[in-house]
Amino acid sequence: MGRIKSTLIKKTATQLMDGFDGFSEDFEYNKKVLKGTMPSKSIRNKVAGYISRLVRQDNLKYG
């Protein structure tokens, strides 16, 4: 079992994915893309990780 993400992280990640298609499975790349938009480093890292996970799941589902 893993950690449960808060609704703030989930909502932010889904809104960002709807507005921008340039995210990838790479956590480091997503972190660089989000660098100027997040209020803190920990929130940025959590959102980037969750986006990476969602992109990976979409690629497995539709790939």
C-alpha positions as CSV (number, residue, x, y, z in Angstrom):
1,M,0.0,0.0,0.0
2,G,1.1,3.5,-0.7
3,R,0.6,6.9,0.6
4,I,-2.7,8.7,0.0
5,K,-2.4,12.1,-1.9
6,S,-4.5,15.0,-0.6
7,T,-7.4,16.4,-2.7
8,L,-5.4,19.6,-3.2
9,I,-2.6,17.6,-4.9
10,K,-5.1,15.6,-7.0
11,K,-7.2,18.6,-8.1
12,T,-4.1,20.7,-9.0
13,A,-2.5,17.9,-11.0
14,T,-5.7,17.2,-13.0
15,Q,-6.3,20.8,-13.7
16,L,-2.7,21.3,-14.9
17,M,-2.9,18.2,-17.1
18,D,-6.1,19.4,-18.7
19,G,-4.5,22.8,-19.5
20,F,-1.0,21.6,-20.6
21,D,-0.2,18.5,-22.7
22,G,3.6,18.7,-22.3
23,F,4.0,16.5,-19.2
24,S,5.9,13.2,-19.4
25,E,6.5,10.1,-17.3
26,D,9.8,11.6,-16.1
27,F,9.5,13.2,-12.6
28,E,12.5,15.5,-13.1
29,Y,11.1,16.9,-16.3
30,N,7.7,17.6,-14.7
31,K,9.4,19.2,-11.8
32,K,11.2,21.6,-14.1
33,V,8.0,22.4,-15.9
34,L,6.3,23.3,-12.6
35,K,9.2,25.3,-11.2
36,G,7.6,28.8,-11.3
37,T,4.0,27.9,-10.7
38,M,4.0,26.2,-7.3
39,P,4.1,28.0,-4.0
40,S,6.5,25.6,-2.3
41,K,9.0,22.9,-3.2
42,S,7.2,20.1,-1.4
43,I,3.9,20.8,-3.1
44,R,5.7,21.1,-6.5
45,N,7.4,17.7,-5.9
46,K,4.1,16.0,-4.9
47,V,2.2,17.4,-7.9
48,A,5.0,16.5,-10.3
49,G,5.1,12.9,-8.9
50,Y,1.4,12.5,-9.2
51,I,1.4,13.9,-12.7
52,S,4.1,11.4,-13.6
53,R,2.0,8.6,-12.2
54,L,-1.1,9.7,-14.1
55,V,0.8,9.9,-17.4
56,R,2.2,6.5,-16.9
57,Q,-1.3,5.1,-16.1
58,D,-2.7,6.7,-19.3
59,N,0.1,5.3,-21.4
60,L,-0.5,1.8,-20.1
61,K,-4.3,2.1,-20.6
62,Y,-4.2,3.6,-24.1
63,G,-0.7,2.7,-25.3
